[in-house]
């Protein structure tokens, strides 16, 4: 579902929160953040999210691992640690049980890597496979990462290269470069756990993960919800090997067109920005990195991230709001 349709569907639901829960619901539909957050007490908040999708890769184990990493990412993007998850799955009635087992095992092993117990779930029959997780985590209510937490002067740090959407579309439609697909799969399977922990140590309070609404769309959410402007250096953006070749071969997912249509009026591109880079800024990502506003020592933060194997880069800065477009990509 595109961003415009999703916003229209969800808008009426914000009025249905019971009064006895409203005071403790730190993040709900009204805030539109990466996960819902309910305050339990002064020290603990419950973080809850769900995400599932159709296969983005052919290998069933990798599909399960990617889907799990993608679902877990919303907890990390909110500043939480995953505790428990339930499978959310749909499979054709005639699908080989070994394939189903591989999908579920891939998800469970990725969740275990995150220290998260998969404790069951729900499966239905459907013509097209679907898999993901509903995840519960914990966070400190005063140390959450929220889309409203970005401030002027912060540096923008992205923790994974872009390009998973166009590369997986290439794989579905043509003879994809095996090295490019392999790099994309490894990126999608990588947890955002280390990135979130480092960001917490550097005082991050504004963050999101980059997924289906693209870098431009998710960055715009930060800008609008925090009433700031973001300036992104297109030359600093990291891309997966093969991302450019995928766009040049016209292997661009349909979601890129929807994202461009919805967000482009609020994004200003510099005249020198390559058309391929413009397309990649609107292309959906799967299990992408965290986009965080780092308030201090951004270079030290990136060095620490890279020492842990996180492919982080400083991609821009935060400016005061009040004039101009929400994002400038120069």
N, C-alpha and C positions, 0 to 999 in steps of 0.2 A: 504494500500500500504506500502511495506517495505521501510526502509530508503534508500537503494541503488537505487531502482526503482524511488523513489520520487526525489532524487537528480538528476538523469538523466533527468527526465521529466522537472524539473524546471530550469535547468542550462541555456537553450537557452533564457529564458524569460527575463533575466536580462538586455538585450540590448534594450528593448522596452520602457523604461521610457522616456517620452517626455522631451526634454532639459529644457523646462520652469519649470518642476517639480523636476528635478534631484537635484538641489542645496538644496532644502528644504526637500528632502526625506532622513531623518536621518537613517531610517531603512527600507530596502526593501528586495527584493529577494536575492540580493548580500550578505547581512548580515545574512540572514537566522535566524532571531530572533523569539521570541514568537509572536510578532504582528508587523504590519507595523506602522511606525511613520512618520508623516509629520509635519514639523515646520510651525506654523501659524504666530507667531511673537516671540519676545524675551522672552515672559513669558509663552506662550502656545504652546503645540504640540498636534496634533490629533493622537490618538492611535486607530488602527482599526484591528479587527480580526474576523474570522468566524470559527466555529467548529460545526460539527454535526455527529451523528453516529447512529447505530442500537441499539435496546434496550439491556441494560446490566442487567436489573432487570425486573421482571414480572409486578410489580405494576406500572400502567401508570403514576400516579402522581409523584412517586419517579423517574421514568425514565425522566420525564420532568425537575424535579428539579436537578437531577444529570447532565443532558445534559447542562442545563443553567449554573450551577456552573462551569462546565468544560470549557465552552466558556468564561465566565467572568474571569476565572483564567489567561488567556493570557494577559488581560489588567493589572491585578495585578502584574503578573510576569515581566511586563515592567515598573512598577512604576506609573501606571495611575489609575484613578478613572473612572469607567464606567458611562456613561451618558444616552445612548439610545441604544436599540437593536431592531432587526427585527427577527422574527421567520423564520427558514429554515426547512421545513418539507415535508415529503412524507408519505402517508398512503394508505393502500389498499382501493379499492372502497367499499368493503363490510364491512369495520371495523365499529363497533358500534360507533356512534357519541359521546356517553358518554365517551368512551375510549379516543377519540381524544381530547375531552374537558378537560379531566383530565390531559393528557400530556401537553397541552398548558397552563393550569392553574398552573401546577407544575413549568413550566418554568417561567411564568409571576410572580408568587409569590416569587420565588428565585431571580429574577431580581429586584423586588421591595425591597427585603431585602437588596440588594446591592445599593439601591438608583438609580436604572437604569430603565428607562421607556421603556416598550415594545410597539412599535408604529406601529405594523402591521407585514408584512412578506410575504412569498410566499410558497404555498403548491402545490404539484403535487401528482398524483396517482402513486403508486409503490407497487409491491407485498410485499415488506418488509418495515415495518415502519422505519422512520429515523427522527431525530429531533435534533435541535440545534439552535444556535443564531449567527447572525452577530452583533458584538458589537462595538460601538464607545465610546471612553473615552478621557479624557484629562490628560496631564502630563506636568510638567515643562521640557523644552528641556535640561536643564542642570542637571536634577536630575533623569534621566532615569535609570532603571535597564537594563543592557544589558549583553549579553553573553561575550562581550569583556571587561567587567569591573572587572574581577577577578585579584587579585594581590597576589604575594608571601607574606606569613605571615597572610593572611586572614584565618578565621576559617570557616568551612563548616557547615551550619545549615540546617536541614531538618524539615519541619513543619507538616508533616503527616506521619503516619506509612505506610509501604509498604504492599502489598498483595491484593489489590482490584481485580487485573486481575485474579489471581488464584482462589480467592473465588467466583467471579461471574461465572467463568468457572465451578467450582464445582457445583454451583447452577443450571447451565444449563444441567449438565450431571449426577447428582446424588442427593442423599438425603443429602443436605448440612446441616451442623450444623446451626440451626436458629440463635443462638447467634452470630456466626461468620458472617453470612450474614447481620444481623442487624447492627453490628458494621461497616461492610464495607459500607453499604448504608449510614449510618450517616456520615462516613468519606467523602464519595464522595459528599454528599450534602453540606458539610461545606465549606463556602466561604473562600478564601485566603485573604480576605480584611484586617482583623486584622494583619495577618502576614506581609503583604506588608506595612502597616502603621508603624508598629514597626521597620521593616527593614529600612525604610526611616529615622527614627529618629536616627538609629545607623550608618548611613552613607553608607549603602549598595549601590554598583553600579554594582555588578555582580550577576545575578540571572537568574533562569529559573524555569519552573514548570515541575514536573515529571509526564509524561503521557505515550503515546503509545510506545515511544522508550526506556522506562525503565530507572531505576536509572543509570545504566551503560552508556546507550546511551546519556542521557541528561547531565550527568556529563562530558562525553567525549567532548560534544559540548562546554561546558564551558572551558575545558582544552585547546582544540585546538584553539578556537577563541580568547582566552586570552594569548596563548603561554606560558602556565604554566603546571605543573603537579598537580594532585590531589591525596592525600593519604587518603583513607577511612578506618576507623576502623570497620570491620565487626561486632565486638562485640557491637558497639554502635548503630547499625542500629535498628530502631524500626519497629516491624512487627505487623500487626493486629492479633488478636486472630483467630486461624484457618488457618493462611497462611501456616504454616509448614504442617499441616494435609492435606491441599489441594495439596501441592506438593508431599507429600508422597503417596497420593492417585492417583497421576498422572493426576490431574486436572490442566493442564498447557496449556494456550492458545497458538495457533499456532504462534502468534507474538513473543513469547519468543524464538522460534527456529530461526526465521528470525533475531531478534536482536542479538542473540548469534553469528550467522554466520557472521554478518556484523561488529560487534564491538569487538569480542573476541580477535582478534590479537592485539588490542591496550589496552587491560586490563590485568594487571598482578595480579593474585590471590596468596596470601600466601598459603603455603602447608597445613596449618591448617584450612583453611576456609572450612566450612561444604558444601558439594555438594548441600544441600537444599538451603542454603544461596546464593550460586552461581546462582542457577536457579532463585531465587527471584530477584537477581540483574539484570537479563535480562528480567524478565517478564513485559509485558505492564501494566501500571497503568491507571485507569480512574479517572479524577478529583483528581489527586494526589496533594501533597504538593509543596511548593516552596523549591527549593534548592538554598541557597544564600551564598555568600562569605561575611562574616561579618568582617569588618576591625578592629573593636575595641570592647572591653568589651563583648565578645560573651557570657560569662556566664550570665552577667546581661541581655543581650538581650533575652536569653532563659528563664530566670526567668520572665521577663515581658510578654513574649509570653504565658508561662504556666499560668500566673495569668489571662490571657484572655481566657483560655480554649483551647489554641493551643498546640497540642501534639508535641512540638519541641524538638530536640535533636542536640547536637554537634556531628557530625559524622566523622569529619576529618579536614584536613588542606590543605593549598595551598603551593606548593613548586615551586622554579624556574623551568622553562622549559629548554629544550635544550638537555636532555638526558633521556633515559629510556622511558617506555610506558606513555601514557597520563594519565592513572589512575592506581594506585596500591590499591587493596582491600586486606587488611591484617587481 
